[in-house]
Amino acid sequence: LPDTIPCLLSPWSEWSDCSVTCGKGMRTRQRMLKSAAELGDCNEELEQAEKCMLPECPIHCELTEWSQWSECNTSCGKGHMIRTRMIKIEPQFGGAACPETVQRSKCRVRKCLRGAGMEKRRWKEAR
């Protein structure tokens, strides 16, 4: 049997950048076959891949839709009503913070007729 000529290979290239900008990805490196293919089979690997891990990707806050507005909290005169929403996903790794989860709004029900007027009159009479 003729002696097989050892494979002539270039040095490995530098590892490529990670395939992602954050989180888990892959990187590769290559080398070249320098000897002519006719001189025998070369079974050495010419590419390698490995996992790479960059800082975790930011996870942004996610909220549910707003609820319906509540009833006005007074039966007459000025009051307020609220609506709420829930946090579905808390922000992590520098993701966008959650905006407000409660909103208030003024509401006005029909004027209060008696009440205030009556109280004042009684007060005067009592004095």
C-alpha positions in Angstrom: 0.0 0.0 0.0 1.3 3.4 -0.8 1.7 5.7 2.1 -1.2 8.0 2.5 -0.1 11.6 2.6 -1.3 13.3 5.8 -3.9 16.0 5.3 -2.5 19.5 5.0 -4.9 21.8 6.8 -4.9 25.5 7.3 -5.2 26.7 10.9 -8.7 27.2 12.3 -10.2 30.6 11.6 -11.3 32.7 14.6 -14.7 31.8 15.9 -17.5 33.8 14.2 -19.6 36.2 16.2 -22.5 34.6 18.0 -25.5 34.2 15.7 -27.7 36.2 18.0 -27.4 39.6 19.7 -28.8 38.3 23.0 -29.6 35.0 24.5 -28.5 31.6 23.1 -27.0 31.2 19.7 -24.3 29.3 17.7 -20.9 30.3 16.4 -18.7 28.6 13.9 -15.1 28.4 12.7 -13.6 26.9 9.5 -10.3 25.6 8.2 -9.2 24.9 4.6 -7.8 21.8 3.0 -4.4 22.7 1.7 -3.3 19.4 0.1 -4.7 18.5 -3.3 -7.7 16.2 -3.0 -6.1 13.7 -5.4 -3.4 12.9 -2.9 -5.8 10.8 -0.8 -8.9 11.1 1.3 -9.0 13.6 4.0 -11.6 13.0 6.7 -10.7 15.8 9.0 -13.6 18.2 9.8 -13.4 21.5 8.1 -16.1 23.3 10.1 -16.9 23.3 13.8 -19.9 24.8 15.5 -20.6 25.4 19.2 -23.2 27.1 21.3 -22.7 30.6 22.6 -24.6 32.6 25.2 -24.9 36.3 25.3 -26.7 38.3 28.1 -30.4 37.4 28.3 -32.6 39.3 25.9 -34.7 42.0 27.5 -38.3 40.9 28.3 -40.7 43.8 28.0 -43.7 44.3 30.3 -47.0 42.9 28.8 -50.4 43.9 30.1 -53.9 42.7 29.6 -56.5 44.9 28.0 -58.2 47.6 30.2 -61.3 46.4 32.1 -64.6 48.2 31.6 -65.0 51.4 33.6 -66.5 50.9 37.0 -69.8 52.5 38.1 -69.4 56.0 39.4 -68.7 55.8 43.1 -71.4 58.3 44.1 -75.2 58.2 43.4 -75.3 61.9 42.8 -72.9 64.8 42.3 -69.3 64.4 41.4 -67.4 61.2 41.8 -64.9 59.0 40.1 -64.7 55.7 38.4 -61.8 53.4 37.8 -60.6 50.8 35.3 -57.7 48.4 35.7 -55.5 46.1 33.8 -53.3 43.2 34.9 -49.6 42.5 34.3 -49.2 39.4 32.2 -45.4 39.4 32.0 -43.1 41.3 34.4 -40.2 43.0 32.7 -36.8 41.4 33.0 -33.2 42.0 31.9 -33.7 45.7 31.2 -37.0 45.3 29.4 -39.5 48.1 29.2 -41.2 48.9 32.5 -44.9 48.5 33.0 -47.1 51.6 32.6 -49.9 52.3 35.0 -52.4 49.6 35.7 -55.1 51.8 37.2 -56.8 54.8 35.7 -59.3 57.1 37.4 -61.8 59.3 35.6 -64.1 61.9 37.0 -67.8 61.2 36.6 -70.9 63.2 37.4 -74.2 61.8 38.3 -77.4 63.9 38.4 -77.2 66.9 40.8 -77.7 66.1 44.4 -81.0 67.9 45.1 -81.8 67.7 48.8 -79.0 66.7 51.1 -76.6 69.7 51.2 -79.4 72.3 51.1 -81.5 70.6 53.8 -78.4 70.3 56.1 -77.7 74.0 55.9 -81.3 74.9 56.7 -81.4 72.6 59.7 -78.1 74.0 61.0 -79.5 77.6 60.9 -82.7 76.5 62.7 -80.7 74.7 65.4 -78.8 77.8 66.2 
